[in-house]
Amino acid sequence: MPSGFLMRPLLNGGTLGVRQAGALLTYVPPTHKQTSDAEIAAYVVGELKAHDAPINLADYDATWPTLFRREAQRVRDALGDGVVRIEHVGSTSVPGLAAKPLIDILLVVQDSSNEPMYLPALERQGYFLRIREPDWYQHRVLKGPDTNINLHVFSTGCVEIDRMLAFRDWLRTHVDDRLLYDRTKRELAARTWKHVQNYADAKTSVVQEILGRTSSPPAPPPSRPR
């Protein structure tokens, strides 16, 4: 999966350090379940190239919402009434949070497994399919024609939609957890990762930790078939 907001199963959860007065929360990364090369290759459409480098994080950029709005309009123009919902998600949707300079977009359609209903129209606008996961909520990811984006496609009623939005909304309004997530991302991003997905896997436990503090924490996601 290309986004740390998307859940993966873990071997052991991470832990939070004790918070002293005036101190920042500290997150101890877990022993996480890392997605294998074979698993990544199975859902990637096209050539899989190793990253083999640290992750490039940028400080929050106030132009990111503008980039989202431009892409959202392009998707609406392409799909019309086929768009059930479209939202800015991921770290670029949270003011003050460091992020990969990549706009994550949540697109909800009636049935994400029915690619002929949306994919050809998006391809005519320059989008192309990069991820296909039929065994995990029929998740699809498209890349854009000019802006660096991940366009996540899910079906109406998918529980992953609620998780992504709950996490985004919580971070927008809870400074301590936003700082916790920012610090964790920066610590992990400094390491060398074979695939960006491995970095995303390493963040899963802190995402679950924070989701557990939301007013209505979503149910844990199912494990992918192995």
N, C-alpha and C positions, 0 to 999 in steps of 0.2 A: 504494500500500500504506500502511496506517496505522501500521506499526510499523517503527522503524529496525532491528529484528532481521531483517527480511525483505530479502533481497538484491536488488539491481538492478545492471545492467551500468554500467560506468564508462568514461569517456574516458581519464582519467589517474588513477592511484592517488595517495593522499596519502603523505606522508613523515613519519617520526619524527625529532624533533630529537635531538641528542646528549645523553645523560643524564650530567650531572656528579654527583659524589658528593653525596648528600643533596638533589639537585634533583628536581623532578617531571618526568615525561615530558611532552613537548609535542608536539601533533599539528598538522601543517600540512594544512588541508583540501585535498582534491583538486579538480581540474577534473572535476566529475562530470556524468553524463548526467542531466539533469533531465527528469522526466516532463512531457509537454505537457498543456495543458488538455484537449485532445481525448482523450488517452489516459486521463486521470483520469475524464472524463465517460463514457467507454465502459464502465467497470467499476463506477461508482457507481450504486446503485439509489436513485432519488429525485432530489431537487433538489441540484445542486452549488452551494454557496455559497463565495465566496472568503473566505479567512482574513484576509489583508492586515494582519498584525500580527506582533509577536514571539511566541515560543512560551512559554507559562506552564510553568515548571518549579518543582517543589516539592522541598524537602529530603525525605529518606526518612521515611516515616510508618509506624510500627510497626503501624498498623491495616490496612495494605494486605493482608497475608496473611489476616487475618480476613475481609475483603471477598471475597477469592478463594475461601476455603472456603465461604462462604455461596452464592456463585454456582455453585461446583462442585456443591454438593449439590442446588441447584435444577435444574441441567442433568441430573444423574443421576436425579433424581426424574422428570424429563420423559421421558428417553430409556431408562432402565433398561439392559438389556443392549446397547443400541445404542452406548453409550459404550465405546470400546476403550481410551481413555486420556484423561485430562484433567490439565493441568499449568498452574501459574502461571509465566508467562514475561514477557519484557519487563523494563524497568527497575524496575518496582515489585516484581519478584520478587528483587531483589538488595539485601540490607541495606547501607545506607550510600551508595546511589547516588541522585542526584537524578533525578526523573522527572516527566513529565506526570502529573497526578493522575487516571490512567486505568488500570484493571486489564486487562492483556493476558492472555488465557486461550487455551491451546491445547487444542482438542477434536479428537481423532482418532476417526473413524468408518470403517466398512468402505469406503464410497464417497461422497466428498463431492459428487460430481456428481449423486447420486441424492437430490435435495432432498426428495422426498415421504417418505423414510425418516426424516428428522429435523426438517425445517423446520416442518411443521404442529404437531408436538408442542411445539417451542420457542415458536412463535408463541402457542400457548394459554397459555404462561407469561408472555407479554408481550415476548418478544424479537422483533426484526424484522431482516430482511436489509438490509444497507447496501452490501456489496461482493460482486460476483460476477465471478470471473476464470476462465472456462473454459479459457483458453489458458495459464494459469500454475498448474499442479498442481491445477486445479479448486478453487482457493482460494475460500473464502467467509468473510465477516465479518458477524457479527450484533452489534447493539447491545442493551443490556439494558433491563429495565422500570423500573429505578430507579437502580441504581449505574452510574457512567460506566465502561463496559467496551468492549473489543474482543474478541469471541469468534471466534477464528480456527479455521476448520474445514478439516482436511486428511484425506486418505485414508490408511489403513494402508500403511506402506512408503514414504511420501513423504520424499524426502531433506531437505526443508525442516524437517521435524520434528527430525531429528538436528542441523541447524545451530542451530536456536533453542535447543535444550537444551544443546548444547555451549557456546554463547556464555554462556548464563545460568550454567552450572556453573563455567565458567572465571572469570567475574567474581566469583563468590561466594568464590573461594579465592585469587585473585591480586590483591593490593592495588594494585600498580603499574598494571596494566591497568584496574582499576576507576577509579583516579584519572585515568588518561589518557582514558577514555571520559567520565567526569564532566566533566572540563575541556572536552573537545571539545563535548559537548552544551551546556554553559553558554555557550561562545563562539558557537556557531551559533544558539542559542535567542534570543540578544539581537538578532539581525537581524530584519528584517521579511520575512515569507514570504507569497506570494500564497496558497499552499495548504500545509497541514501536510505533505502528501506531499513537497513540495519540500525541507522541512527533513529529512525522513526520507531522501530521496535523498542529501543532502549528508553524511549520517553513514555511508553505505554503505562507503566505503573504510576507515575506521577499524574498522568491524565486521569486514571481511575481514582487515585487518591482525592484529587480535586473534585471530580464528579460526585464522589461520595458525600461531599459537603453541600451540594446543591439542595434546594428545597424539596425537590422530588427526584432523587438520584435515579437515573435510568438503570434498568436491569443489566447485569453483566452480559456481554455479547457471547454468542456461541463460538466454540473453537472451529477453525476451518478444518475441513476434511484433510487427513494426512495420508 
